[in-house]
Amino acid sequence: MKQASTHSLGRDHRVDFFRGIALAMIFVNHVPGNLWENFTTRNFGFSDSAELFVFLAGFASAFAYAKPFLAGHRLLATLKAWRRAGILYLVHATLTLFAIGLFAWGALAFGDGGLLRENNLAALEAAPVDTLMGLATLGHQLKFVNILPMYMVLLLALPALLALCDRFGRGGMMLASFALWVASALFWLNMPNHPADGGWFFNPFSWQLIFAAGLYCGLARSEGGEGLPFSSTLYGAALAFLLFAFLFVEFELWGMDRALGLPVMLAGFDKTYVSVPRLLHLLALVYVFAHAPRSSVLSRVSGDNPFTRLGRHSLPVFATGTALALMAQVVKFEEPPEIMRDTVLIAGGLGLQFALAHFLDWWREAERQLKASAASKANPATARPALAAPRREDKRPAAPALPSGKNAGIVASIMKR
């Protein structure tokens, strides 16, 4: 089976394409009880769109932050990553405030106080002051608005991962990341909640391994190689594991993991600590799609693909999709699945996200043309190459013509004197 050749070192549109797929699946899954969530990726294996999204975030970070960091611009790359983390905090705070206001409005508009007990909102009524402090410090996170805090922590820790990579290589970085993942499972390491007990649903100490795996592959790609080269044996094993996971979920064999008597991290499906089955499923999925055959459409993704557009503008699309999903939750609150309503909500929400991505592409191109136009007006010489430089006018009097013929020798002798 012929595999896809290594792409050029330009932007790999497959990364944006699969990130767009993940964003679409996240939106559908964030509207619980709709019929279309039965067709998202989480119904066909152990991992879901969140794992894929974090892996691709790590992959993209290799180009956005790792290249300048490893080239010696450590402070600049660190500040750039931390600035992004600050932007994520602002987006998260905005979405949290939007969710609180939206569900409060829904409770008043529909006369149903049950909305104020959804998505971890009940803590605001029980302990408003402590909960507000928890919301500001990320100790209390609302359901469906809780993935960005984990991503923030990963960006804050990114310089440490890159420092390990610079000192010990990509393999050393992955070994340290793996050790932290193991320690988080053995000692239940997690970021603390407040005011409630427990830890974050998306545990950064565990999810950093997925991010680091994406970073590892992105660094290998930036160097012109592959994170894990193609092997027909490994490819067959990955396909077999994906098939096993599909059959396991399809036939709901969830009791099998408990019957084996193995630890939860080895045989369970814990999402907070990223159990082994979830991790292996993600890695198998990435390996199969990364080495898709040349004849596959997945090897020929263009920059104009609608899902590629979504992934190219991941943060505004994610924020918009989250807000739309919360609105759909209010509309569907305690309503059973219904094909027409669910289709309108999901199709309408996805349509708005595709339209946003298209607009942002147009806006970026318009800004580029505007800058190019302004630059050409400021320096007309760069607007179009001159065919020939204009000849400067010589204001000196023209020299008399030199005589020719027999008088030329007489004139020449006079000039020598």
C-alpha beads as a LAMMPS data file, in Angstrom:
LAMMPS data file: protein, C-alpha beads

417 atoms
416 bonds

1 atom types
1 bond types

-500.0 500.0 xlo xhi
-500.0 500.0 ylo yhi
-500.0 500.0 zlo zhi

Masses

1 110.0

Atoms # bond

1 1 1 0.000 0.000 0.000
2 1 1 1.538 3.281 -1.089
3 1 1 1.533 5.934 1.548
4 1 1 1.217 9.669 1.316
5 1 1 4.520 11.306 0.644
6 1 1 5.911 13.792 3.063
7 1 1 4.316 17.140 2.495
8 1 1 6.362 20.226 1.861
9 1 1 7.424 22.197 4.894
10 1 1 4.752 24.783 4.244
11 1 1 1.455 24.803 6.108
12 1 1 0.040 21.301 6.296
13 1 1 -3.667 21.757 5.607
14 1 1 -4.414 18.346 7.101
15 1 1 -3.710 19.777 10.565
16 1 1 -6.305 22.526 10.113
17 1 1 -8.711 20.067 8.476
18 1 1 -8.706 17.632 11.395
19 1 1 -8.789 20.489 13.874
20 1 1 -11.897 21.726 12.067
21 1 1 -13.424 18.253 12.336
22 1 1 -12.673 18.253 16.069
23 1 1 -14.280 21.680 16.506
24 1 1 -17.437 20.546 14.716
25 1 1 -17.637 17.413 16.862
26 1 1 -17.093 19.442 20.046
27 1 1 -20.027 21.664 19.104
28 1 1 -22.341 18.720 18.442
29 1 1 -21.313 16.988 21.684
30 1 1 -21.874 20.191 23.667
31 1 1 -25.593 20.034 22.917
32 1 1 -26.543 16.986 25.022
33 1 1 -29.593 15.006 24.024
34 1 1 -29.558 15.845 20.318
35 1 1 -29.846 12.984 17.843
36 1 1 -26.724 13.940 15.908
37 1 1 -24.373 13.371 18.842
38 1 1 -24.829 9.655 18.195
39 1 1 -22.714 10.062 15.040
40 1 1 -19.707 11.879 16.504
41 1 1 -16.316 10.244 16.966
42 1 1 -16.818 9.421 20.649
43 1 1 -19.354 6.760 19.614
44 1 1 -16.750 4.817 17.632
45 1 1 -13.828 4.516 20.023
46 1 1 -12.296 5.287 23.398
47 1 1 -11.117 8.861 22.714
48 1 1 -13.093 11.817 21.412
49 1 1 -12.620 15.190 19.751
50 1 1 -11.048 16.826 22.821
51 1 1 -7.985 14.537 22.704
52 1 1 -7.539 15.182 19.000
53 1 1 -7.875 18.936 19.511
54 1 1 -5.172 19.015 22.213
55 1 1 -2.819 16.825 20.157
56 1 1 -3.153 19.159 17.167
57 1 1 -2.639 22.170 19.453
58 1 1 0.694 20.677 20.462
59 1 1 1.543 19.998 16.807
60 1 1 0.801 23.601 15.829
61 1 1 2.824 24.902 18.796
62 1 1 5.951 23.392 17.252
63 1 1 5.688 25.909 14.428
64 1 1 4.278 28.876 16.360
65 1 1 6.583 28.783 19.403
66 1 1 9.164 25.988 19.246
67 1 1 10.994 27.143 16.132
68 1 1 11.902 30.599 17.504
69 1 1 12.591 29.139 20.976
70 1 1 15.034 26.532 19.686
71 1 1 16.596 29.108 17.372
72 1 1 17.740 31.087 20.422
73 1 1 14.838 33.516 20.857
74 1 1 13.732 31.982 24.144
75 1 1 12.339 35.074 25.823
76 1 1 10.393 36.159 22.747
77 1 1 8.860 32.693 22.226
78 1 1 8.030 32.383 25.926
79 1 1 6.295 35.751 26.046
80 1 1 4.435 34.901 22.855
81 1 1 3.118 31.625 24.351
82 1 1 2.187 33.319 27.640
83 1 1 0.454 36.128 25.772
84 1 1 -1.660 33.486 24.035
85 1 1 -2.471 31.969 27.422
86 1 1 -3.636 35.405 28.580
87 1 1 -5.923 35.694 25.558
88 1 1 -7.374 32.269 26.361
89 1 1 -8.088 33.421 29.918
90 1 1 -10.037 36.413 28.605
91 1 1 -12.003 34.206 26.200
92 1 1 -12.721 31.716 28.974
93 1 1 -13.876 34.469 31.353
94 1 1 -16.135 35.909 28.658
95 1 1 -17.697 32.523 27.890
96 1 1 -18.215 31.848 31.617
97 1 1 -19.964 35.173 32.140
98 1 1 -22.024 34.583 28.997
99 1 1 -23.100 31.150 30.264
100 1 1 -24.168 32.528 33.656
101 1 1 -26.144 35.357 32.078
102 1 1 -27.701 33.099 29.451
103 1 1 -28.950 30.475 31.896
104 1 1 -30.191 33.171 34.281
105 1 1 -32.151 34.710 31.400
106 1 1 -33.507 31.274 30.457
107 1 1 -34.689 30.657 34.020
108 1 1 -36.540 33.985 34.022
109 1 1 -37.907 33.716 30.483
110 1 1 -39.160 30.135 30.779
111 1 1 -39.930 30.168 34.485
112 1 1 -37.742 27.119 35.091
113 1 1 -35.218 27.448 37.909
114 1 1 -33.750 24.090 36.952
115 1 1 -31.581 25.892 34.436
116 1 1 -29.672 27.480 37.333
117 1 1 -28.685 24.033 38.585
118 1 1 -27.150 22.925 35.285
119 1 1 -23.468 22.887 34.309
120 1 1 -22.103 23.505 37.850
121 1 1 -24.141 26.699 38.228
122 1 1 -25.738 25.545 41.491
123 1 1 -22.620 26.551 43.456
124 1 1 -23.376 30.203 42.709
125 1 1 -26.586 29.912 44.718
126 1 1 -25.073 27.852 47.545
127 1 1 -21.853 29.868 48.047
128 1 1 -21.874 32.913 45.736
129 1 1 -18.795 34.719 47.115
130 1 1 -16.554 31.638 47.213
131 1 1 -17.802 30.531 43.800
132 1 1 -17.108 33.912 42.222
133 1 1 -13.567 33.761 43.564
134 1 1 -13.280 30.236 42.189
135 1 1 -14.490 31.350 38.774
136 1 1 -11.904 34.143 38.657
137 1 1 -9.047 31.868 39.758
138 1 1 -10.181 28.927 37.567
139 1 1 -10.866 26.793 40.642
140 1 1 -14.531 26.542 39.690
141 1 1 -15.308 25.795 36.063
142 1 1 -18.657 25.424 34.380
143 1 1 -19.401 22.286 32.435
144 1 1 -18.796 22.619 28.676
145 1 1 -16.678 25.739 29.383
146 1 1 -13.718 23.979 30.950
147 1 1 -11.211 22.989 28.274
148 1 1 -9.520 26.375 27.832
149 1 1 -8.096 26.511 31.411
150 1 1 -6.232 23.264 30.752
151 1 1 -4.928 24.657 27.460
152 1 1 -3.789 27.807 29.301
153 1 1 -1.705 25.767 31.732
154 1 1 -0.157 23.826 28.840
155 1 1 0.897 27.057 27.130
156 1 1 2.358 28.368 30.384
157 1 1 4.341 25.129 30.723
158 1 1 5.375 25.061 27.048
159 1 1 8.731 26.845 27.618
160 1 1 9.682 24.123 30.130
161 1 1 8.896 21.419 27.558
162 1 1 10.932 23.248 24.950
163 1 1 13.833 23.716 27.358
164 1 1 13.835 19.959 27.951
165 1 1 13.764 19.405 24.217
166 1 1 16.672 21.792 23.697
167 1 1 18.702 20.110 26.429
168 1 1 17.829 16.438 25.987
169 1 1 16.211 16.258 22.552
170 1 1 12.674 15.341 21.568
171 1 1 12.997 11.900 23.137
172 1 1 14.082 13.357 26.465
173 1 1 11.148 15.748 26.448
174 1 1 8.716 12.888 25.825
175 1 1 10.300 10.785 28.583
176 1 1 9.837 13.612 31.112
177 1 1 6.259 14.159 29.943
178 1 1 5.507 10.448 30.262
179 1 1 6.950 10.398 33.786
180 1 1 4.686 13.279 34.817
181 1 1 1.665 11.486 33.335
182 1 1 2.489 8.361 35.353
183 1 1 3.046 10.401 38.514
184 1 1 -0.292 12.176 38.082
185 1 1 -2.050 8.790 37.992
186 1 1 -0.100 7.254 40.878
187 1 1 -0.376 10.224 43.223
188 1 1 -3.645 11.726 41.901
189 1 1 -1.965 15.001 40.974
190 1 1 -4.422 17.616 39.749
191 1 1 -5.189 21.321 39.920
192 1 1 -7.453 22.048 42.922
193 1 1 -11.093 23.074 42.735
194 1 1 -12.639 25.873 44.797
195 1 1 -14.996 26.018 46.631
196 1 1 -15.847 22.357 45.941
197 1 1 -13.433 19.494 46.555
198 1 1 -11.677 17.534 43.859
199 1 1 -9.758 18.706 40.821
200 1 1 -10.127 19.893 37.270
201 1 1 -12.067 17.711 34.839
202 1 1 -9.304 18.259 32.249
203 1 1 -6.266 17.538 34.429
204 1 1 -3.263 19.431 32.973
205 1 1 -0.762 17.045 34.603
206 1 1 -2.250 14.202 32.543
207 1 1 -3.291 15.984 29.369
208 1 1 0.185 17.452 28.933
209 1 1 1.256 14.050 27.564
210 1 1 -1.168 14.401 24.640
211 1 1 0.048 17.961 24.050
212 1 1 3.690 16.837 24.246
213 1 1 3.027 14.013 21.769
214 1 1 1.645 16.543 19.299
215 1 1 4.620 18.829 19.966
216 1 1 6.996 15.914 19.353
217 1 1 5.393 15.144 15.978
218 1 1 5.301 18.826 15.038
219 1 1 9.006 19.227 15.811
220 1 1 9.812 16.169 13.709
221 1 1 7.695 17.579 10.894
222 1 1 9.417 20.981 11.092
223 1 1 12.756 19.191 10.659
224 1 1 11.516 17.454 7.514
225 1 1 10.872 14.078 9.145
226 1 1 8.012 12.203 10.782
227 1 1 7.166 11.640 14.421
228 1 1 6.756 7.920 13.759
229 1 1 7.717 6.653 10.275
230 1 1 5.438 4.325 8.363
231 1 1 5.557 0.626 9.173
232 1 1 3.111 -1.811 7.634
233 1 1 3.134 -3.888 10.834
234 1 1 2.441 -0.883 13.036
235 1 1 -0.198 0.402 10.606
236 1 1 -1.990 -2.952 10.716
237 1 1 -1.811 -3.020 14.522
238 1 1 -3.260 0.511 14.719
239 1 1 -6.134 -0.462 12.420
240 1 1 -6.794 -3.582 14.486
241 1 1 -6.914 -1.567 17.705
242 1 1 -9.313 0.960 16.173
243 1 1 -11.562 -1.908 15.062
244 1 1 -11.419 -3.443 18.551
245 1 1 -12.348 -0.088 20.131
246 1 1 -15.237 0.339 17.691
247 1 1 -16.655 -3.108 18.467
248 1 1 -16.152 -2.580 22.203
249 1 1 -18.175 0.657 22.146
250 1 1 -20.730 -0.591 19.611
251 1 1 -21.614 -3.659 21.686
252 1 1 -21.255 -1.788 24.996
253 1 1 -18.761 -4.158 26.603
254 1 1 -18.071 -1.708 29.408
255 1 1 -18.060 -4.350 32.159
256 1 1 -15.103 -6.157 30.626
257 1 1 -12.551 -3.705 32.050
258 1 1 -13.833 -4.299 35.590
259 1 1 -13.967 -8.063 35.092
260 1 1 -10.236 -8.134 34.330
261 1 1 -9.464 -6.608 37.719
262 1 1 -6.866 -4.222 36.272
263 1 1 -6.261 -0.674 37.515
264 1 1 -8.496 2.007 36.040
265 1 1 -5.585 3.666 34.265
266 1 1 -4.736 0.445 32.429
267 1 1 -8.164 -0.856 31.504
268 1 1 -10.601 1.949 32.279
269 1 1 -11.714 4.929 30.241
270 1 1 -11.039 7.796 32.612
271 1 1 -10.918 11.123 30.796
272 1 1 -9.545 13.294 33.600
273 1 1 -6.316 11.292 33.948
274 1 1 -6.192 10.070 30.304
275 1 1 -6.268 6.311 30.835
276 1 1 -4.209 4.008 28.620
277 1 1 -7.084 2.904 26.315
278 1 1 -7.966 6.534 25.540
279 1 1 -4.334 7.413 24.891
280 1 1 -3.691 4.398 22.660
281 1 1 -6.878 5.031 20.717
282 1 1 -5.846 8.617 19.985
283 1 1 -2.317 7.610 18.930
284 1 1 -3.659 4.835 16.691
285 1 1 -6.137 7.228 15.104
286 1 1 -3.458 9.848 14.441
287 1 1 -1.056 7.253 13.008
288 1 1 -3.634 5.813 10.610
289 1 1 -4.727 9.213 9.303
290 1 1 -1.182 10.629 9.156
291 1 1 -0.115 7.713 6.940
292 1 1 -3.274 7.537 4.853
293 1 1 -2.726 6.113 1.341
294 1 1 -1.955 8.561 -1.444
295 1 1 -5.256 7.714 -3.094
296 1 1 -7.150 8.782 0.025
297 1 1 -8.883 12.157 0.045
298 1 1 -7.303 12.709 3.472
299 1 1 -3.917 13.081 1.775
300 1 1 -5.143 15.806 -0.586
301 1 1 -6.832 18.316 1.705
302 1 1 -6.875 21.858 0.340
303 1 1 -6.773 25.171 2.128
304 1 1 -10.248 26.004 0.814
305 1 1 -11.919 22.999 2.413
306 1 1 -14.680 24.223 4.789
307 1 1 -13.272 22.205 7.694
308 1 1 -9.784 23.530 6.944
309 1 1 -11.181 27.043 7.275
310 1 1 -12.666 26.136 10.667
311 1 1 -9.358 24.817 11.940
312 1 1 -7.434 27.795 10.626
313 1 1 -9.436 30.061 12.965
314 1 1 -9.755 27.636 15.868
315 1 1 -10.106 30.065 18.783
316 1 1 -12.867 32.356 17.436
317 1 1 -14.679 29.343 15.982
318 1 1 -14.423 27.443 19.280
319 1 1 -15.660 30.445 21.270
320 1 1 -18.564 31.005 18.890
321 1 1 -19.440 27.307 18.832
322 1 1 -19.420 27.149 22.629
323 1 1 -21.758 30.153 22.892
324 1 1 -24.105 28.660 20.281
325 1 1 -24.071 25.277 22.023
326 1 1 -25.030 26.898 25.335
327 1 1 -27.892 28.697 23.619
328 1 1 -29.049 25.402 22.123
329 1 1 -28.922 23.821 25.597
330 1 1 -31.344 26.441 26.907
331 1 1 -33.681 25.849 23.961
332 1 1 -33.541 22.057 24.431
333 1 1 -33.641 22.025 28.231
334 1 1 -35.442 18.873 29.416
335 1 1 -36.825 18.302 25.910
336 1 1 -36.496 14.808 24.350
337 1 1 -34.582 14.346 21.086
338 1 1 -36.579 15.463 18.056
339 1 1 -35.244 15.184 14.532
340 1 1 -36.435 18.506 13.111
341 1 1 -35.523 20.699 16.078
342 1 1 -32.182 18.971 16.581
343 1 1 -31.315 19.280 12.900
344 1 1 -32.155 22.974 12.828
345 1 1 -30.084 23.651 15.964
346 1 1 -27.045 21.663 14.861
347 1 1 -27.121 22.665 11.189
348 1 1 -27.754 26.306 12.093
349 1 1 -24.915 26.364 14.607
350 1 1 -22.439 24.696 12.269
351 1 1 -23.542 26.957 9.418
352 1 1 -22.791 30.056 11.488
353 1 1 -19.354 28.703 12.367
354 1 1 -18.535 27.955 8.723
355 1 1 -19.739 31.447 7.798
356 1 1 -17.531 32.965 10.508
357 1 1 -14.478 31.066 9.264
358 1 1 -15.186 32.186 5.690
359 1 1 -15.546 35.787 6.839
360 1 1 -12.286 35.640 8.802
361 1 1 -10.493 34.294 5.721
362 1 1 -11.932 37.147 3.656
363 1 1 -10.993 39.667 6.331
364 1 1 -7.399 38.387 6.496
365 1 1 -7.032 38.594 2.723
366 1 1 -8.590 42.083 2.638
367 1 1 -6.133 43.285 5.278
368 1 1 -3.241 41.772 3.340
369 1 1 -4.289 43.542 0.155
370 1 1 -4.806 46.792 2.044
371 1 1 -1.298 46.623 3.486
372 1 1 0.156 45.780 0.082
373 1 1 -1.703 48.725 -1.458
374 1 1 -0.497 51.103 1.260
375 1 1 3.085 49.880 0.835
376 1 1 2.965 50.391 -2.939
377 1 1 1.668 53.952 -2.516
378 1 1 4.363 54.752 0.053
379 1 1 7.063 53.410 -2.267
380 1 1 5.886 53.620 -5.890
381 1 1 9.145 52.116 -7.129
382 1 1 8.098 48.777 -5.646
383 1 1 4.648 48.893 -7.211
384 1 1 5.896 47.941 -10.697
385 1 1 9.424 47.372 -11.952
386 1 1 10.723 50.082 -14.278
387 1 1 11.642 48.911 -17.768
388 1 1 14.528 51.372 -17.974
389 1 1 15.804 54.038 -15.642
390 1 1 14.889 57.533 -16.870
391 1 1 17.860 59.484 -18.197
392 1 1 18.724 62.519 -16.113
393 1 1 18.685 65.780 -18.004
394 1 1 22.231 67.170 -18.463
395 1 1 22.191 70.960 -18.164
396 1 1 25.851 71.391 -19.127
397 1 1 26.557 72.918 -22.576
398 1 1 27.032 70.335 -25.246
399 1 1 30.646 69.652 -26.199
400 1 1 31.631 70.658 -29.741
401 1 1 31.966 67.903 -32.222
402 1 1 35.540 66.763 -32.756
403 1 1 36.885 67.233 -36.284
404 1 1 37.584 64.247 -38.371
405 1 1 39.717 63.511 -41.335
406 1 1 43.032 65.387 -41.945
407 1 1 42.275 68.028 -39.261
408 1 1 41.987 65.411 -36.513
409 1 1 45.746 65.089 -36.084
410 1 1 46.238 68.869 -35.714
411 1 1 43.534 69.123 -33.056
412 1 1 44.980 66.108 -31.194
413 1 1 48.449 67.737 -31.032
414 1 1 46.979 70.987 -29.649
415 1 1 45.034 69.094 -26.921
416 1 1 48.226 67.327 -25.815
417 1 1 49.856 70.691 -25.163

Bonds

1 1 1 2
2 1 2 3
3 1 3 4
4 1 4 5
5 1 5 6
6 1 6 7
7 1 7 8
8 1 8 9
9 1 9 10
10 1 10 11
11 1 11 12
12 1 12 13
13 1 13 14
14 1 14 15
15 1 15 16
16 1 16 17
17 1 17 18
18 1 18 19
19 1 19 20
20 1 20 21
21 1 21 22
22 1 22 23
23 1 23 24
24 1 24 25
25 1 25 26
26 1 26 27
27 1 27 28
28 1 28 29
29 1 29 30
30 1 30 31
31 1 31 32
32 1 32 33
33 1 33 34
34 1 34 35
35 1 35 36
36 1 36 37
37 1 37 38
38 1 38 39
39 1 39 40
40 1 40 41
41 1 41 42
42 1 42 43
43 1 43 44
44 1 44 45
45 1 45 46
46 1 46 47
47 1 47 48
48 1 48 49
49 1 49 50
50 1 50 51
51 1 51 52
52 1 52 53
53 1 53 54
54 1 54 55
55 1 55 56
56 1 56 57
57 1 57 58
58 1 58 59
59 1 59 60
60 1 60 61
61 1 61 62
62 1 62 63
63 1 63 64
64 1 64 65
65 1 65 66
66 1 66 67
67 1 67 68
68 1 68 69
69 1 69 70
70 1 70 71
71 1 71 72
72 1 72 73
73 1 73 74
74 1 74 75
75 1 75 76
76 1 76 77
77 1 77 78
78 1 78 79
79 1 79 80
80 1 80 81
81 1 81 82
82 1 82 83
83 1 83 84
84 1 84 85
85 1 85 86
86 1 86 87
87 1 87 88
88 1 88 89
89 1 89 90
90 1 90 91
91 1 91 92
92 1 92 93
93 1 93 94
94 1 94 95
95 1 95 96
96 1 96 97
97 1 97 98
98 1 98 99
99 1 99 100
100 1 100 101
101 1 101 102
102 1 102 103
103 1 103 104
104 1 104 105
105 1 105 106
106 1 106 107
107 1 107 108
108 1 108 109
109 1 109 110
110 1 110 111
111 1 111 112
112 1 112 113
113 1 113 114
114 1 114 115
115 1 115 116
116 1 116 117
117 1 117 118
118 1 118 119
119 1 119 120
120 1 120 121
121 1 121 122
122 1 122 123
123 1 123 124
124 1 124 125
125 1 125 126
126 1 126 127
127 1 127 128
128 1 128 129
129 1 129 130
130 1 130 131
131 1 131 132
132 1 132 133
133 1 133 134
134 1 134 135
135 1 135 136
136 1 136 137
137 1 137 138
138 1 138 139
139 1 139 140
140 1 140 141
141 1 141 142
142 1 142 143
143 1 143 144
144 1 144 145
145 1 145 146
146 1 146 147
147 1 147 148
148 1 148 149
149 1 149 150
150 1 150 151
151 1 151 152
152 1 152 153
153 1 153 154
154 1 154 155
155 1 155 156
156 1 156 157
157 1 157 158
158 1 158 159
159 1 159 160
160 1 160 161
161 1 161 162
162 1 162 163
163 1 163 164
164 1 164 165
165 1 165 166
166 1 166 167
167 1 167 168
168 1 168 169
169 1 169 170
170 1 170 171
171 1 171 172
172 1 172 173
173 1 173 174
174 1 174 175
175 1 175 176
176 1 176 177
177 1 177 178
178 1 178 179
179 1 179 180
180 1 180 181
181 1 181 182
182 1 182 183
183 1 183 184
184 1 184 185
185 1 185 186
186 1 186 187
187 1 187 188
188 1 188 189
189 1 189 190
190 1 190 191
191 1 191 192
192 1 192 193
193 1 193 194
194 1 194 195
195 1 195 196
196 1 196 197
197 1 197 198
198 1 198 199
199 1 199 200
200 1 200 201
201 1 201 202
202 1 202 203
203 1 203 204
204 1 204 205
205 1 205 206
206 1 206 207
207 1 207 208
208 1 208 209
209 1 209 210
210 1 210 211
211 1 211 212
212 1 212 213
213 1 213 214
214 1 214 215
215 1 215 216
216 1 216 217
217 1 217 218
218 1 218 219
219 1 219 220
220 1 220 221
221 1 221 222
222 1 222 223
223 1 223 224
224 1 224 225
225 1 225 226
226 1 226 227
227 1 227 228
228 1 228 229
229 1 229 230
230 1 230 231
231 1 231 232
232 1 232 233
233 1 233 234
234 1 234 235
235 1 235 236
236 1 236 237
237 1 237 238
238 1 238 239
239 1 239 240
240 1 240 241
241 1 241 242
242 1 242 243
243 1 243 244
244 1 244 245
245 1 245 246
246 1 246 247
247 1 247 248
248 1 248 249
249 1 249 250
250 1 250 251
251 1 251 252
252 1 252 253
253 1 253 254
254 1 254 255
255 1 255 256
256 1 256 257
257 1 257 258
258 1 258 259
259 1 259 260
260 1 260 261
261 1 261 262
262 1 262 263
263 1 263 264
264 1 264 265
265 1 265 266
266 1 266 267
267 1 267 268
268 1 268 269
269 1 269 270
270 1 270 271
271 1 271 272
272 1 272 273
273 1 273 274
274 1 274 275
275 1 275 276
276 1 276 277
277 1 277 278
278 1 278 279
279 1 279 280
280 1 280 281
281 1 281 282
282 1 282 283
283 1 283 284
284 1 284 285
285 1 285 286
286 1 286 287
287 1 287 288
288 1 288 289
289 1 289 290
290 1 290 291
291 1 291 292
292 1 292 293
293 1 293 294
294 1 294 295
295 1 295 296
296 1 296 297
297 1 297 298
298 1 298 299
299 1 299 300
300 1 300 301
301 1 301 302
302 1 302 303
303 1 303 304
304 1 304 305
305 1 305 306
306 1 306 307
307 1 307 308
308 1 308 309
309 1 309 310
310 1 310 311
311 1 311 312
312 1 312 313
313 1 313 314
314 1 314 315
315 1 315 316
316 1 316 317
317 1 317 318
318 1 318 319
319 1 319 320
320 1 320 321
321 1 321 322
322 1 322 323
323 1 323 324
324 1 324 325
325 1 325 326
326 1 326 327
327 1 327 328
328 1 328 329
329 1 329 330
330 1 330 331
331 1 331 332
332 1 332 333
333 1 333 334
334 1 334 335
335 1 335 336
336 1 336 337
337 1 337 338
338 1 338 339
339 1 339 340
340 1 340 341
341 1 341 342
342 1 342 343
343 1 343 344
344 1 344 345
345 1 345 346
346 1 346 347
347 1 347 348
348 1 348 349
349 1 349 350
350 1 350 351
351 1 351 352
352 1 352 353
353 1 353 354
354 1 354 355
355 1 355 356
356 1 356 357
357 1 357 358
358 1 358 359
359 1 359 360
360 1 360 361
361 1 361 362
362 1 362 363
363 1 363 364
364 1 364 365
365 1 365 366
366 1 366 367
367 1 367 368
368 1 368 369
369 1 369 370
370 1 370 371
371 1 371 372
372 1 372 373
373 1 373 374
374 1 374 375
375 1 375 376
376 1 376 377
377 1 377 378
378 1 378 379
379 1 379 380
380 1 380 381
381 1 381 382
382 1 382 383
383 1 383 384
384 1 384 385
385 1 385 386
386 1 386 387
387 1 387 388
388 1 388 389
389 1 389 390
390 1 390 391
391 1 391 392
392 1 392 393
393 1 393 394
394 1 394 395
395 1 395 396
396 1 396 397
397 1 397 398
398 1 398 399
399 1 399 400
400 1 400 401
401 1 401 402
402 1 402 403
403 1 403 404
404 1 404 405
405 1 405 406
406 1 406 407
407 1 407 408
408 1 408 409
409 1 409 410
410 1 410 411
411 1 411 412
412 1 412 413
413 1 413 414
414 1 414 415
415 1 415 416
416 1 416 417
